[in-house]
Amino acid sequence: MGIFQQGETHESRSSSMSYALRWKHEKLRHVSLVAIFLIALTIIISILVYTQQKKQVFLVIDGQSKAIETRGENLQDILEEHSITLAPHDTISMPVSGAIQDGDRVVIKRATQVNVSAGHETKKLYTTENTVEDAIRTLGYALSPEDKVSPALDTEISSSMDIKIVRVTKQQVQQKEEIPYRVVKTADPSLYKGDNRVLVSGKDGVMVQNVEKVYHDGKLVSKRMVDKEVATNRVDKVIAVGTKKKPVVLAASIGPSDSATTVSANTISRAGIDFNYKKVLSNVSMTAYSAQQPGIGTRTSSGTRVTEGRTIAVDPDVIPIGWWVYIEGLGFRRAEDTGGAIKGNKIDVYYETLSKAMNFGRKSGMTVYVIGPVKPELN
């Protein structure tokens, strides 16, 4: 008979094997869950690290703003990452090697080439400014209030623009001008007609003119009289003209040739002077002018110096230049000047001061005797 061993039945062995399998399955499940958790944790950490390394930077190039994302550590990395190159004269708001933080704003200004002419020198320069005024200032050009710049200071800068600076200087100088004396004739009833006597000798005066000269880059371009003053007063020459009739002397006999005196029909006596005239102009209109008016110089169109009491402007087709005339109520004058508005029977009378010319006003219906190139004299 065989030996019976207690506890080694078929049912006991089957239960032990089932427990082992269950334990192994549970262990494997726990290991799998731990592995999955570790993998998920690694992925989350990687995503967090990646996200933290990524930055948003705002690039402003010539006024145009653009937001870019980068993982670069410094500005040089960003420029290389986005293929942005800098020219030698461009400006940037931070060092190229500077560290970049999230949200940083980097401003880049592209330089523009301009041609600047100042005086007799022209330079090719580069600027990142927007207007001509700012460009000139940053390029080191100082402007005086009188200097001229073209184009205008508020003009926007463009590539290859030509900017010209004209240096303007002003200088005041004094010029002396003679004031010719006038001849004043006065009637003297104590002298016979045809006789005259110098009562006061004439003497020229001196006028000092303050003239402003304007220079552009050292070249004289204009000048104007700022003011003037009399340094030495003129002394007019005064001549006494006889008006007393000479006594009549009776001749013993009168020859045929002395029976009558021939008097020219064109002879007249004015201001104690007998003179012949070529023609008479009636209904002449008159105005006055002065060198103090803008654009009126001290030289006449005939080359003489304007002189009060002598110079008048005429129409050469009516009164030849250089001829003397006698104007009723005004006296002897000489045609020395012309004017665009002086046509026909019109005369412009010269006065030293503008106030005298204004007071003269406009006169009409005047009578003028046209004499000739020689001024009538006493005797």
C-alpha positions in Angstrom: 0.0 0.0 0.0 1.1 3.4 -0.7 2.0 6.1 1.8 -0.6 9.0 2.1 0.9 12.4 2.6 -1.3 15.0 4.1 -1.6 18.5 2.5 -0.4 17.6 -0.9 -3.7 17.3 -2.5 -4.3 18.6 -6.0 -6.5 21.4 -4.7 -3.8 22.8 -2.5 -1.3 23.1 -5.3 -3.8 24.9 -7.5 -4.6 27.6 -4.8 -0.9 28.4 -4.3 -0.3 28.9 -8.0 -3.4 31.3 -8.4 -2.1 33.5 -5.5 1.3 33.8 -7.1 -0.1 34.8 -10.4 -2.4 37.4 -8.8 0.4 38.9 -6.8 2.6 39.1 -10.0 -0.2 40.7 -12.0 -0.8 43.3 -9.3 2.9 44.1 -9.0 3.2 44.6 -12.8 0.2 46.9 -12.8 1.7 49.1 -10.0 5.0 49.2 -11.9 3.2 50.3 -15.1 1.3 53.0 -13.3 4.5 54.3 -11.7 6.3 54.3 -15.1 3.4 56.1 -16.8 3.4 58.7 -14.0 7.1 59.3 -14.3 6.9 59.7 -18.1 4.0 62.2 -17.8 5.9 64.1 -15.1 9.0 64.3 -17.4 6.9 65.6 -20.3 5.2 68.2 -18.1 8.6 69.4 -16.7 10.0 69.6 -20.3 7.0 71.6 -21.5 7.4 74.0 -18.5 11.2 74.4 -19.1 10.6 75.0 -22.9 7.8 77.5 -22.2 10.0 79.4 -19.7 12.9 79.7 -22.1 10.6 81.2 -24.8 10.4 85.1 -24.7 8.4 87.7 -26.6 10.4 90.8 -27.7 9.2 93.9 -29.6 11.4 95.0 -32.4 10.9 98.6 -33.7 12.7 99.2 -37.0 12.3 102.7 -38.5 9.1 103.2 -36.6 7.6 99.9 -37.6 6.9 97.7 -34.5 6.9 93.9 -34.7 6.5 91.3 -31.9 8.7 88.2 -32.2 9.2 85.1 -30.1 12.7 83.8 -29.3 14.6 81.6 -27.0 17.8 83.6 -27.5 19.7 84.8 -24.5 21.0 88.1 -25.9 20.2 90.6 -28.7 22.8 89.2 -31.0 21.0 85.8 -31.0 17.7 87.5 -31.9 19.4 89.4 -34.8 21.0 86.3 -36.2 17.8 84.2 -35.6 15.7 86.6 -37.7 18.5 87.6 -40.2 18.6 91.2 -39.2 21.8 93.0 -40.2 23.0 96.4 -39.0 24.8 99.0 -41.2 27.8 100.9 -39.6 25.8 104.1 -39.1 22.6 102.5 -37.8 21.7 103.0 -34.2 20.2 100.5 -31.7 18.7 101.2 -28.3 20.7 98.6 -26.4 24.1 96.8 -26.7 24.1 93.9 -29.2 25.6 91.7 -26.4 23.0 92.7 -23.9 20.8 90.1 -22.3 17.1 89.9 -23.4 14.2 89.7 -21.1 10.6 88.8 -21.9 8.7 91.9 -23.0 11.8 94.0 -23.9 11.5 96.7 -26.6 14.4 97.1 -29.0 14.5 100.2 -31.3 16.6 100.1 -34.5 17.0 103.2 -36.6 18.4 102.8 -40.1 20.8 105.6 -41.2 20.1 107.7 -44.3 22.8 109.2 -46.5 22.6 112.9 -47.2 24.9 115.5 -48.9 25.5 118.6 -46.8 27.0 121.7 -48.3 28.2 124.5 -46.0 30.3 127.3 -47.3 32.5 125.9 -50.0 32.6 122.3 -48.7 30.3 119.4 -49.4 30.2 116.3 -47.2 28.5 112.9 -47.6 27.1 112.1 -44.2 24.7 109.7 -42.5 21.8 110.5 -40.2 19.0 108.6 -38.3 17.0 111.8 -37.7 13.6 112.5 -39.4 13.9 116.2 -40.3 16.5 118.5 -41.8 16.7 120.5 -38.7 17.4 117.5 -36.4 19.9 116.1 -38.9 21.9 119.4 -39.1 22.0 119.6 -35.3 23.1 116.0 -34.7 25.7 116.2 -37.5 27.4 119.1 -35.7 26.3 122.2 -37.7 25.4 125.3 -35.7 23.1 127.7 -37.3 22.8 131.5 -36.6 19.3 133.2 -36.9 20.4 134.8 -40.2 21.6 131.6 -41.9 19.6 130.1 -44.7 18.9 126.4 -45.2 17.4 124.6 -48.1 15.2 122.6 -48.1 13.2 124.0 -45.2 14.2 122.9 -41.7 10.9 120.9 -41.2 11.4 118.9 -44.4 11.5 115.1 -43.9 14.8 113.4 -44.6 15.1 111.3 -47.8 17.9 109.2 -49.2 20.7 111.1 -51.0 19.0 114.5 -50.1 21.1 117.6 -50.9 21.1 120.0 -47.9 22.6 123.5 -48.4 23.6 125.8 -45.6 24.3 129.4 -46.6 26.1 131.4 -44.0 24.6 134.9 -43.8 26.6 137.8 -42.3 25.7 141.5 -42.1 28.0 144.5 -41.9 27.2 148.2 -41.3 29.4 150.8 -42.9 29.3 154.6 -43.3 29.4 156.4 -46.6 29.8 160.1 -47.0 28.0 162.0 -49.7 28.3 165.6 -50.7 25.2 167.8 -50.6 25.7 170.4 -53.3 24.8 174.0 -52.3 22.0 175.7 -54.2 22.0 179.1 -55.8 19.4 181.4 -54.4 18.6 184.6 -56.2 16.8 187.5 -54.6 15.6 190.7 -56.1 17.5 193.9 -55.1 15.8 197.1 -56.1 19.0 199.0 -55.3 20.9 197.4 -58.1 20.3 198.2 -61.8 18.9 195.5 -64.0 21.7 193.3 -65.3 23.8 193.9 -62.2 24.2 191.3 -59.4 26.1 190.8 -56.2 27.1 187.7 -54.3 25.8 188.1 -50.7 26.7 184.6 -49.4 29.3 182.3 -50.8 28.0 178.7 -51.3 29.5 175.7 -49.5 28.7 172.0 -50.0 27.4 170.0 -47.1 28.2 166.4 -46.1 25.6 163.6 -45.6 26.7 160.5 -43.7 24.8 157.3 -44.8 24.7 154.2 -42.6 24.6 151.3 -45.1 23.9 147.6 -44.3 25.8 145.1 -46.4 24.6 141.5 -46.6 27.0 138.6 -47.5 26.2 135.1 -48.4 29.1 132.8 -47.7 31.4 135.8 -47.8 30.0 137.2 -51.1 28.2 140.6 -51.2 24.6 140.1 -52.4 22.8 143.2 -51.3 23.1 146.5 -49.5 20.6 149.0 -48.2 20.6 152.4 -46.5 19.5 152.0 -42.9 19.5 155.7 -42.1 21.3 158.9 -42.9 22.2 162.1 -41.1 23.7 165.5 -42.0 27.2 165.8 -40.7 27.8 169.3 -42.2 25.0 171.6 -43.3 25.2 173.1 -46.8 25.4 176.9 -47.2 23.4 178.1 -50.1 24.9 180.7 -52.4 22.8 183.9 -52.3 22.9 186.4 -55.2 21.3 189.7 -55.2 19.7 190.5 -58.7 19.2 194.1 -59.6 15.7 195.2 -60.6 16.2 198.9 -60.8 15.7 200.4 -64.3 18.7 202.0 -65.9 18.3 205.6 -66.9 17.6 206.3 -70.6 20.3 208.1 -72.5 19.1 210.1 -75.5 21.3 209.8 -78.6 22.0 212.9 -80.8 21.0 211.0 -83.8 19.4 207.7 -84.5 20.6 205.7 -87.5 18.4 203.4 -89.5 19.7 200.3 -87.8 19.0 201.7 -84.3 15.4 202.7 -85.0 14.1 199.5 -83.5 15.2 196.7 -81.1 14.6 193.1 -82.2 13.2 191.0 -79.4 12.9 187.2 -79.8 9.4 185.9 -79.5 10.8 183.1 -77.3 12.3 185.3 -74.7 10.9 185.6 -71.2 12.1 187.0 -67.9 11.7 184.9 -64.7 13.4 185.3 -61.2 15.2 188.4 -62.5 16.8 186.4 -65.4 16.0 186.9 -69.1 16.3 183.6 -71.1 15.2 182.1 -74.4 13.2 178.9 -74.5 12.6 176.3 -77.1 9.0 175.5 -76.3 6.3 175.8 -73.7 4.6 172.7 -72.1 1.1 173.4 -70.7 -1.1 171.3 -68.5 1.9 169.4 -67.1 1.2 167.0 -64.2 3.8 166.7 -61.4 4.7 164.3 -58.6 7.7 164.0 -56.3 10.1 161.2 -55.3 13.0 160.7 -52.8 16.0 158.4 -52.4 14.5 157.4 -49.0 11.9 155.4 -50.9 12.7 151.6 -51.3 14.4 150.8 -54.5 15.4 154.5 -55.3 19.1 155.0 -55.4 21.2 158.1 -55.3 22.3 157.9 -59.0 20.1 159.0 -61.8 19.6 157.1 -65.1 21.9 159.6 -66.7 24.7 158.9 -64.2 24.5 162.1 -62.1 23.8 162.2 -58.4 20.3 163.1 -57.5 20.1 166.7 -56.0 17.2 168.5 -54.5 16.6 171.8 -56.3 18.0 170.5 -59.6 17.0 166.9 -60.5 13.8 166.0 -62.2 12.7 162.9 -64.0 11.1 163.4 -67.4 10.0 161.6 -70.6 13.1 161.9 -72.9 10.8 162.1 -75.9 9.3 165.3 -74.5 12.3 166.9 -72.7 15.8 165.8 -73.7 18.0 164.4 -70.9 20.5 167.1 -69.8 18.3 170.1 -70.7 17.2 172.8 -68.4 13.6 173.9 -67.9 11.9 176.6 -65.9 8.8 175.4 -64.0 6.3 178.2 -63.0 6.2 178.4 -59.2 9.2 176.1 -58.7 12.1 177.5 -60.6 14.9 176.1 -62.8 15.4 172.4 -62.9 17.5 170.0 -65.0 16.2 166.8 -66.7 18.5 164.1 -65.3 16.4 161.1 -64.6 13.7 158.9 -66.1 11.0 156.6 -64.8 8.7 153.9 -66.0 5.6 155.9 -65.1 7.0 159.2 -66.5 5.3 159.4 -69.9 4.2 162.5 -71.9 3.7 165.8 -70.1 4.6 164.4 -66.7 7.5 165.4 -64.4 8.8 163.8 -61.2 10.6 166.3 -58.9 13.4 165.1 -56.6 13.5 165.9 -52.9 16.0 164.7 -50.3 13.5 163.5 -47.7 10.4 161.4 -48.2 8.3 163.8 -46.1 9.0 166.6 -48.5 8.1 164.4 -51.5 4.9 163.4 -49.8 4.0 167.0 -49.0 4.6 167.9 -52.6 1.7 165.6 -53.5 0.4 165.8 -57.1 0.0 169.0 -59.1 -1.6 169.5 -62.5 -2.0 172.3 -65.0 1.7 173.4 -64.5 3.5 175.5 -67.2 7.1 174.4 -68.1 9.5 176.3 -70.4 12.0 174.0 -72.1 15.3 176.0 -72.3 18.2 173.8 -73.5 21.4 172.3 -72.3 22.8 175.6 -70.8 21.3 177.0 -67.7 20.5 180.7 -67.9 22.6 182.9 -65.7 22.4 186.4 -64.4 23.8 189.0 -66.9 
